[in-house]
Amino acid sequence: MLLGNITDNLFMLMTHVIQPFHLLVIALAGWLNRHQQAVTGCFIEESRVLKDQFEGQWLGFTDKQRQ
């Protein structure tokens, strides 16, 4: 009975340890998140600059541009 408890406790411990693959996935997700935020920030800034340049003008899109 004692051996069973030790084995169960060891199994519980091993399931809660972060494996190297998990660290890789976490690092990749963090990098992708930072990259996506940087790209989004560039698009927001570009949109702000364009709105300032065309202030007061109607910005209509053609049918081809809407697709």
N, C-alpha and C positions, 0 to 999 in steps of 0.2 A: 504494500500500500504506500509505503514511503517513497519508493522508486517512482510510482505513478505520479505522485504530487510533484516531485522534482522535475520529472519530464514535462508535466503540464505547465509548471512555472517557467521552465526554460523555453518552451514553445511560446508562451505568452510574451516573454521578454524578447524573443527573436522577431515576433510579428510587429513589435513596436519600435524596432531599431530601423533607422533610415538606411536604406541600402544605397550603394553608389549610383545605381540607375535612377533612383528617386532624386538624388542630388543633381544629376545631369538634367533630368526633366525640369526640376525647379529652376535651375540656372538658365536653361533655354527659355522657359516661360518668362522669367524676369527680363532677359535680353530682348525677347520679342515685344514685351510690354513697353520697355523703354524706347525701342525703335519705333513702335507704332505711335507713341506719344510725340516723338520728335517729328514724324511725318505729319501728324495731325496739326501740330503747332505751326509747321511751315505752311500748310494749306490755309489755316485760319489767318495767319499774317498776310499771305498773298491775297486772300479775299478782302481783308481790311484795306490793303493798299489799293486794290482795284476799285473798291467802293469809293475811296477818297478821290481817285483820279477821275472817275466818271460821275462825280456828285452832280445831281440835278439832271442827269440825262437818263432817259428810259433805256434800260438794258433788255431788249427783246431778243429772244432766241429764234432761230429758224427751225423748221421742222427737222432738218438733218441734225442740228445741234442738240435737240431734245432727245434723240434716240440713243 
